[in-house]
Amino acid sequence: MYKLVALDMDGTLLNSQKEISVRTKQAIKDAREQGVHVVLASGRPLEGMADYLAQLGMTSNDDYVLSYNASLVQRVESKEIIRKQIMKGSDAKNIASLGHDLGVFVHAFSPSRGLITPQNNTYTQHESTINGVEVTEIDFAELDNDEEIIKVMMVADPDVLSSAIAQLPESLYEQYTIVQSAPFFLELLNPKSNKGAGVAMLAEHLGIDASEVICMGDAGNDHHMIKYAGLGVAMGNATEDTKALANHITNSNDDDGVALVIEEFILKK
């Protein structure tokens, strides 16, 4: 019945040690051998997914990833972009100015410059470390208004970020897709970009109906795809609002939650 499985990474596919369990690797391998497409759908860039894709053997040109919260949908081997919904330098400038007023740090991903920030900080450094990308400090005022920017993030201690989120102008939600991917990460994307739209586009590309799709996640940036899927799954460690949207709640990311879903609904174990 299910032909496509889209997996969030941090807090879902990966356990607390940022590892994929042996049981989960085997379940994914077995599902793929049955012809099921398995894709990673993450806020990370492709560089931050490469090692895990290699571990799963998902490195061919018939394998796809949804990177930057599906701002890009790409083939893995060639990195060919089959869907792109991104932002501009003018967006980064405006968001950085607002972030400064709200007392949070801001960073962004640029196709040409990589991970950029006006001021390096603990959370931008965390982004750099988990994705294996360098940080470049740059005054966002130097960005060209029409320069391509993939996404922009507000980052700060969870309490500080929560306070900032409460103060965001309502108009900002009309300009951008705004999703929280971690207690310290708020992501602002092209308004047409979210994991649900990315999975829907990929499913159409592959000739798969929404009813034949499983999506699994744990946080706010997974909500669109959980609502889209025929089977929307929240992890046991998911936020309560994520669980409320799901058709099914599985074990936590530390207790093989992903493997359990694949075994039950695809492998019929």
Helices and strands as residue ranges (DSSP letters): E 4-7, H 22-33, E 37-41, G 46-48, H 50-55, E 64-67, E 72-75, E 81-84, E 87-88, H 89-102, E 105-110, E 114-117, H 122-131, E 135-137, G 140-142, E 148-149, E 151-155, H 158-166, H 170-175, E 177-182, E 185-189, H 195-206, G 210-212, E 213-217, G 220-222, H 223-228, E 231-234, H 240-245, E 248-249, H 257-265
